[in-house]
């Protein structure tokens, strides 16, 4: 998720937060999530709300139904 200079990443359940200030660290080399818990909380909530608003991910079930290709 991007908001201003912030780039935020997390797992689908909101854990393993990563936060980068792209104005200061465009190479995303330093995770500063622990230094900005208020921003992490806000962006985690927004990310989870967005994810829950999306249709269910059926990728795994669709791959299982796809016939195998002959080589």
Secondary structure, DSSP 8 states (H G I E B T S, - for coil): -EETTEEEE--TTS-S-EEEETTT-TT-----GGG-HHHHHHHHHHHHHHHHHS----HHHHHHHS-----
